[in-house]
Amino acid sequence: MKAWLGNNWLKVLAIAMALGALAPVPYFAYFQLMNWVVVGAALMTAAQAYKQNKLWLVWLFVLVAVVFNPVAPLYLAADMWRVADMVVAALFVISFFLVKPKN
């Protein structure tokens, strides 16, 4: 368990923050931090998928990184962000089964 968490802590944090954004959080700093965490986790997952030659997953998580990009953010309606947060959390959960990090 400790080794698994050591390899996947950033994904777990991204899932928690994406689902936490569904709650009424009044601080914009939370969303900025969440975007940085999600982008980091998405790029890490894309790199792991690339090492395993799963190119469709690479492009999927690069797309996640582009959507949650904190440097040049997308401006969507709040409802659209809620859907995006749920989809991204689900993608990271699915990535636990599709992308195995090397120890």
N, C-alpha and C positions, 0 to 999 in steps of 0.2 A: 504494500500500500504506500509506503514511504517513497519508494522509487517511482511509482506511478504518479504520485502527487508532485514529486520533484520534476518530472518531465512535463506535466500538464498544468502546473499552477497558474500559468497565465491564461489558459483557456478557461479554467474554473473561475478565475477572477472576472474574465470577460463575460461569462454566462451570468454570474451574480450581478454584475453592474448593468448588463443589458436588461435583465429582469427587474432590477431595482429601479430602472428608469421608468417602468410602468406605473410606479407609485407617484403620487403628486409631490415631486421634488421641486422646491422653489429656487434652488440654486443653479445658476448657469454653469458654475465651476464644476459641478458634478457631471454635467453632460460633456464638457470639454475633457475632463479626466477620463470619462467613459470612452469617448472617441479615441483617445490615445491608447487606452488599454485594448480596445477592440481592434484597432489597426495593428498594434503590436502582435496580438494573438493571431490575427488573420495572416500577417506576413510570416510569422513563425510556422503556422500550419501549412501555408503555401510552400515554404522551403522544405518542410518535411515531406509533403506530397511530391515535390519535384525530385527529391532523392529517391523516392519509390516509384518514379516514372508514372505518376497518376496526374497527367496534364490537365484533365478536366477539373480536378480538384484545385490545382494551382490557379487556373483562371477564375474559378468560383470564389476562392478566398482573396484573390487580387481584386475582384469586383467588390467584395465586402470591404476591403481596405479603401477603395475609391469612394464608396458610398459614405463611410464613416470618417473620411479624411478630415482631420481637425484644422489643417492648414488652409484648405480651400473648401469650406463646408458647403454641402447642399442645403438648400432651404426648402423643407417640405412641411406640410401641415402636421399638426400634432398627431392626428390619427394615423397618418402614413408612417411616422416615426415609431409609433407603438407597434404597428405591424412589422416594420423593419427590425425592431428590437426582438420581437418574438421569433422571427425567422432566423435571425443571426444566432440567438441562443440555441435554437433547435439545430442549426448547422454545426455549431461547435460540439453539441452533444453527439451528433451523428459522426463527427470527425474522430471522436474517441474510438470508434469501431473501424473506420476506414483508413485512418492514418496512424500507424504505430511508430512512435518516436524511437530512435535508436538509443540504446543505453550506453 
